[in-house]
Amino acid sequence: MKKLSQFLRFDFDKFSEGKIYQAVSTEKWTDYDTKEILGTKVGSVIVKDNTPYKQKDGETVTNLFEKITFKVPKSIQIPANAYIMPINAVGVVYGDYRNKLSVTADDIRILQKQR
């Protein structure tokens, strides 16, 4: 069967429950082929993960300190080390093992700046 991934929905809001993201970088988001600037890529790391994952007996699952990049279709500036939350984020799971995540968001809200 082909194109089955078009019918899978990733619930980014549910995934983000109990998480805090911290910004670590920003860079231009450009189209690979045309080199047109599409917006900003905000690199972040998960610094808190209290999300309840379904786990097997004896298994411990966390995404703490995993990196995640948010693609925002406009030019924005985010201070490094700021705690952030994506606005209207949409995630797509991809990869051979379905373990990669691509996230676009309308905007990024700064929650608090780390000193």
N, C-alpha and C positions, 0 to 999 in steps of 0.2 A: 504494500500500500504506500502511496506517495502523499506528501503534504499533510501528514497527520499532525505535525507540530503546529499547524495553523489553528488547530482546534484545542490546543492545550492552553490553559490560562494560568499565569503566575500571579498570585495575589501578593503584590509587593507590600501593601499595607499590613497584611497579616504577618509577612516575613519580618517587617520592621518593628512589630510589637516587642517591647523590652530591649530595643537596641538604641545605642547612641553612636552616631557617626562623627568622626573628627576629620576635618579637612587637612590634607597634607600637600596638595598641589592644585594649580590651575594651569590650563594650557588651551590654545585654540583647538577647536574641533573642526577638522577639515574633511571634505569629501576626498576619498582616496583617489578617485579617477580624475575629477575636475579640479581638485585643489581649492575649490570654493570653501570659504569659511562658513560653517554651519552654526557656530556658536562656541560654547565653552565646555571643556571637559574638566570636571572637578574630581580630583582623586581624593579618596578618603579611606579611613580604616575604621573598623568596628571596634570601639573602645569599651562598650558594654553590651553584653548579650544575655539577656534574661528571657529569651524567647523559649516557650515550651515546645520542644521538638518531640515527635514520636520516636521512642527509642526501644531497642530490644533489651532484654534483661542483661545487666552488666555493662551496657554500652553508655558512653558519655559523649554527647554531641554538642559542639559549640562552634560558632563562627567568629569567636573573639579574635581580634587582630587580623582578620581577613581583610584584604583590600577590595574596595568597590569603587567604580568610576561612574559618576552621574554625567550624562550628556544633556546639556541645557541649550535650547535653540536661540540663545541670545548672548551677548557679551556681558559677563558679570565678573566682579572682583570679590573673592572670598579670602579673608585673612587666614594664613596658615595657623593651625591649631584651634580654629574655631569649631565649636560643636554645631553641626548642621542637620537639617532635615529637608529632604527633597519634597517639592510640592507637586502633586498629581503625577507621581512616578508610575511608570509602566516598565515592568521587567519581562525579559524574554530569556528563557533557559535554552542553551544550545550546547553543542559539543558532542563528541562521540559517546561520552559517558553522562551527558546531560548534567554536567557539573560546572558549567560556565554561565554567567549572568550578565546580560547587557541591560542597562537601565537608562531610560530617558526621562526627563522631568521638565515640567513647565518652568520651574524656578527652584532656587535653593534659599531656604530661610536659615538665617544665622540664629542659633539658640543661645549661645554663650561663647565667649572667647576665653580659651585656656591661657593662663599666664605662665 
